[in-house]
Amino acid sequence: MKTLVSLLRDDSGATMVEYGIMVALIAAVCIVLVMTLGQNVSNAFNSVNTQL
């Protein structure tokens, strides 16, 4: 019974899942930022191109 309770309380695997979730969220934020910033830069280049 003590072995079963100690296995249920072992949360060392949870930290790996938490790191995976954090990495996924950071990657999603980076993708959104790059897409938004890329569109803004593209618009700026197009504006300069039309003015030239």
Secondary structure in CASP SS format (residue, H / E / C, confidence):
PFRMAT SS
TARGET T0000
AUTHOR 0000-0000-0000
METHOD secondary structure of the structure
MODEL  1
M C 1.00
K H 1.00
T H 1.00
L H 1.00
V H 1.00
S H 1.00
L H 1.00
L H 1.00
R H 1.00
D C 1.00
D C 1.00
S H 1.00
G H 1.00
A H 1.00
T H 1.00
M H 1.00
V H 1.00
E H 1.00
Y H 1.00
G H 1.00
I H 1.00
M H 1.00
V H 1.00
A H 1.00
L H 1.00
I H 1.00
A H 1.00
A H 1.00
V H 1.00
C H 1.00
I H 1.00
V H 1.00
L H 1.00
V H 1.00
M H 1.00
T H 1.00
L H 1.00
G H 1.00
Q H 1.00
N H 1.00
V H 1.00
S H 1.00
N H 1.00
A H 1.00
F H 1.00
N H 1.00
S H 1.00
V H 1.00
N H 1.00
T H 1.00
Q H 1.00
L C 1.00
END
